[in-house]
Amino acid sequence: MVDIDPKQVIKGEVLSEETFIKLVLSNPLRGKENPYVRVTVRPVIVRDRRHLQFSYFDGEQDIAKNYHGGEAEARIDEVLDLPFGQANIFSAAGDLEVLISRKGNVHVVRKPPTSREVPRAPTHDREKDHPIPVDDPLLRTLGIVTKKGKKVRAGRRGKFVQINEFLRIIDQVLPEDRSGPVSIVDCGCGQAYLTFAAYHYLNHLQGIPAEVVGIDNDPDRISKSKSMLGELGWTGIEFRTARIAVFEPDTPPDITLSLHACDTATDEAIAQGCRWHSAAILAAPCCQHELHDLIDAPPMRPVIRYGILRERLADIVTDTFRALALRISGYRTNVEEFVSAESTSKNLMIRAESGLEPGDRQFVEEYNRFKEFWGVSPAIEQLLGPGFQEMVRDGH
């Protein structure tokens, strides 16, 4: 126990412009009213002036607001009065974790700094309002922006947008009660744009310790990613040649990612995320060929006789099976557009967060009726294994 005023300690750290990186308030105290599950504070530049950006997450949406000077200080006092049980301050002078019990007992843990350099506060304007802005050196290394870092290369705008939108969603699904670094596995990482970006964004730009593993079954791609990693000199990120379906991580990941893994590789990533009990699974499917030649529901024949309509319908049916399987497995699931169709035609994301009771009868019944209607057995069912198959069989 430490006899201190935690609010003054935290406020002093946040107002230190030379060293402050980020503040995360989390773990709302039970039995006390709090409209938010997490509040974060970080410096940003707006119209050439330093502001503090407050990001309020209520469990459904994240609302960001920027404040300057005395107004920013007032907002600090305001959020520090909210009944949170944990505060993590990331500072170049040293990190700080403050734990507060419902009875008001305070425990302070001082840690070495996650970073000894204060990241340049991002400019908050239309062009640079991205988790990783255009002029970030990593994007030059990845070949996404020009050598001078002033604009996105021709043909890379879609990839730039996809990565940044993925990072926004990763920020929203970070586990609240983590005791160590966030662990992430990127399944079918390919050229590893997202793998590098996720690691850099969390560790270097947000001050959130994270460990990231990228896996792919193409040894040449993995070799190139390892070579780039050697040039960057980063630790806490690694690449392995492996099939998604058989990969065993050293630590079950908090977040499982899959950006445009082809065909049933997306199913493999989803199934592995469920098996690893990941807190969040984010999958943007790519080419879905599995059911293209299998779907044959008589009422839908006017649609499936035309090749392009059949292909699009098969995509929808495949992703519907995936979403239902995740709900049955205990995940709150949504299928959403994470970028515009201008960036990529494959712009859907299956977003799943743990927290439901597995085997919900409503979704089991929907799954079985949907399966019977189309007369198919989707890959996701086989990949999820006997436990899942038993749940849907018992609910038939």
Secondary structure, 3 states (H helix, E strand, C coil): CCCCCHHHHHHHHHCCCCCEEEEEEEEECCCCCCCCCEEEEEEEEECCEEEEEEEEECCCCEEEEEECHHHHHHHHHHHHCCCEEEEEEEECCCEEEEEECCCCCEEEEEECCCCCCCCCCCECCCCCCCCCCCCCHHHHHCCCECCCCCCECCCCHHHHHHHHHHHHHHHHHCCCCCCCCEEEEEECCCCCHHHHHHHHHHHHHCCCCEEEEEEECCHHHHHHHHHHHHHHCCCCEEEEECCHHHCCCCCCCCEEEEECCCCCHHHHHHHHHHHCCCCEEEEECCCCCCCCCCCCCHHHHHHHCCHHHHHHHHHHHHHHHHHHHHHHCCEEEEEEECCCCCCCCCCEEEEEEECCCCCCHHHHHHHHHHHHHHCCCCHHHHHHHHHHHHHHHHCC
